[in-house]
Amino acid sequence: MRGKINWRTSKSVPCAGMTIPVAEGLPISTRDDAGLDQALPGIRPNSARSIAIKSMAWPFTRPLEEFFGHQWLQHQLGRWLQKYATSETCFLECGPGDMSFRRYLPPGVAYNTIEFAVSEFQIHRVVKKDPRVNFCIASITDIPVADNTCDIIACIEMLQQIIPADQAMSEIRRVAKPGAKLLCTIGNGKCDKVERKGKNRVYAHFWSDAEFQAIAAKAGFRMLEHYQTGRWIPFPKWITQRPLHLPITSKDEYYNSYFVYLFEIQK
């Protein structure tokens, strides 16, 4: 498999009949709330019955994820990935969620990814079944990858959750080759949704567009493209607890829920 990363760790944990690499020094818990905050890395367990039910339901729940999960943000990053990726690309995604971003990679290129916490179901559903997936449980603040390794790195809806954000940006820069690309989205921390609905409890930072651009520039990331998007539709809670965003861009930053970036990483 081209572009496959050799994780710099000797630590692992058994799960789903597999041996899952774990970053050195990262304590692993097996508990339902793993990943809810930065003190709880690990695996969220699922029974065999739960995995079977989720597997049957996934083809029906996935379209809802596409609709409510604002996958159109992923689609834009996917276009950039397809533009810059080649058959020799070393790609890394940090915080992959359901790992669906791998669909944009060229055939035969490894999907390297790290996640702080993962459900046993996702290991069964993706890691165990797709030979392209090269997965490691790790933190973006201590990526178990050698210097100057990656050509393209993706972070979707993640960086605003990391308390030492400067350390995360430094690690991304360390593992990237000179001129590597960073594909990134973050939530608008000062939009109408935050003001009216309240702060997202998993966010550690509530940046404006200019604030995040300044952080990225200080870390050595040169912005190539960016835009604001995501009009929030405030449904009553009795209809749905999940927020709905439409891929609409407003001229007023206050009404855009997300910022989307393509950076080039300077060395």
C-alpha positions, -999 to +999 in steps of 0.1 A: +000+000+000+016+033-011+020+061+014+015+039+044+029+053+076+049+032+101+036+044+134+064+052+159+051+031+188+055-004+202+023-001+222-010-017+211-044-028+223-066-057+212-100-049+197-124-066+173-099-094+168-072-069+157-042-054+172-047-016+172-015+006+176-015+031+204+008+061+208+034+056+235+025+072+268-012+074+259-034+057+286-062+037+271-096+033+287-124+011+276-155+030+286-186+045+271-175+080+276-141+077+261-133+107+240-158+130+256-130+152+269-092+153+264-086+133+296-103+102+283-086+085+254-096+050+245-122+027+230-160+029+235-171-007+238-200-023+219-215-057+224-218-082+196-256-075+195-250-037+194-225-041+166-249-063+146-278-038+151-257-008+142-243-026+111-278-032+098-290+003+106-259+020+091-271+021+054-302+039+066-286+062+092-257+072+069-279+094+047-291+113+078-254+119+086-249+133+051-278+157+057-275+167+093-237+161+095-230+188+070-209+165+048-208+193+022-178+206+042-161+173+036-170+175-001-150+208-005-120+194+013-124+163-009-121+184-040-089+199-028-076+164-018-084+151-053-066+181-068-034+177-049-032+139-041-012+116-064-006+079-064+025+085-042+008+108-016+013+102+021-020+113+036-029+117+073-063+125+088-065+136+124-099+130+141-116+111+113-151+106+127-167+078+106-136+077+083-156+085+052-131+110+040-110+081+027-133+080-004-115+109-019-081+093-019-067+078-052-069+040-054-041+022-038-031+050-015-031+043+022-056+061+045-035+069+075-055+082+104-052+089+141-081+093+166-081+101+203-110+077+210-130+054+188-160+031+191-156-006+187-183-005+161-162+018+138-132-005+142-155-034+131-171-014+103-141+003+088-106-006+102-112-044+100-128-044+066-108-018+045-072-028+039-063+008+030-070+019+065-040+024+087-053+034+121-036+044+154-051+057+186-032+089+193-035+126+201-028+154+176-006+170+203+018+140+201+015+124+166+035+091+164+049+099+130+084+108+119+094+143+109+088+154+073+065+124+064+031+137+052+022+153+019-014+161+029-030+164+063-067+168+070-084+181+102-122+183+099-140+200+128-112+192+153-087+219+160-111+240+180-115+211+204-078+209+213-069+229+244-031+233+235-040+243+200-005+257+194+010+223+202-013+206+178-004+231+150+033+225+158+029+187+155+011+191+122+040+212+109+066+187+123+052+157+105+045+175+073+069+177+044+079+212+032+051+225+010+026+200+023-011+209+024-034+211+054-071+207+047-091+221+076-125+232+088-134+249+121-166+262+137-172+299+138-170+306+175-187+340+172-217+332+150-254+335+156-258+298+164-233+301+193-250+333+206-286+318+204-280+281+210-251+283+234-215+271+232-207+236+219-195+217+250-167+199+232-151+231+219-122+246+237-118+276+215-143+300+199-123+317+172-133+342+146-120+337+110-093+364+116-082+349+149-077+314+135-059+328+104-035+346+127-029+314+147-022+295+115+001+321+101+021+322+133+025+284+131+039+286+096+008+279+075+003+299+044-033+302+033-040+293-003-078+293-003-106+298+022-142+306+026-170+309+051-203+289+049-230+271+068-263+289+075-278+275+107-315+266+106-329+268+142-355+239+144-375+236+176-361+210+199-392+189+197-385+183+160-348+175+164-320+180+188-295+180+160-284+212+143-291+217+106-268+238+085-272+246+048-243+251+024-251+288+021-225+316+024-235+349+039-216+381+033-218+386+071-194+364+090-219+363+119-243+340+098-217+316+087-212+286+111-180+273+095-147+283+081-130+261+055-093+264+047-065+251+024-031+259+038+004+252+026+028+243+054+060+263+054+093+250+069 
